Structures are given as structure tokens and as C-alpha cells.
Amino acid sequence: MKSIFLALALIATGVHAAEDTDNTPCDGIENDKQTLECATYNKTTAEQLLKDNYQSLLERMGSTYASNKSQLADITARLKDAQQKWEKLRDADCAVDTFPAVNGSKGYAIQQNDCLARMSDERSEFLESIGQE
């Protein structure tokens, strides 16, 4: 079981490790505690990128529709609604992804963090693609 979590953490960290040449908690993982620290780091990093990309999207829409306040209000409301619905879907999908791990266990936390990081990365890419020329 320990090797499965280690393998999952190493796979999940591939994208983040390639992007960041500084030392991270994902360097030299040797035990479950380090695997959890890495998964937490990946989740935090992915969620920050998601937040940044969402904010950038709102700014792009603000620039694109600056001359039409009605359209700007409409697209802003749609984006907010979509993001809230996506968050609910993400949470539901991660609940399925972590089954049957026991809530509160290290295994559960690792799986949950990995799922949140993966889905946040995917959503970030989608948000980044909207409104690009």
C-alpha cells in the first residue's frame, strides 16, 4: 500500500516538478509523511494557479467587454456560476476518487490532495484558454 501511494505521488508531481526547479516537498520522497507533504504542496500550488487563472480570465473579460457593461455583467455572472458548479463537481468526483479510503487517514488525505491538484490543473488550463486570441 505504501508503494502505491508513493507511485501516485510521484506521478502527480511530475508536472509540478518539471515547472519548478527549486526544492519542493516532492524531492526525495521516502515515506508516507513525505508523500502527504508532497500531495499537500501539489494541491496548494494547483489551487493557487487556478485562482490566478480565474482572476486573469475575469480581467480578460473586463478588457474585452469594457465598452458593454451589460455583456460584462452577464459573462461575469456566468463565469462565477460555472466556477461554483465546477467546485461542487470536483468535490463529488474526488469523493468517488478517494473511495474506499478512510476519511482522516493519511491515504485518504494523499488521494484527496492528488485529486484536487489534478482537477485544479485541468480547470486552470481550461480557464486559461477562454478568451485567448
Summary of the structure (lengths in Angstrom):
residues: 133
radius of gyration: 17.4
end to end distance: 46.3
largest distance: 57.2
contacts: 364
relative contact order: 0.16
helix: 78%
strand: 0%
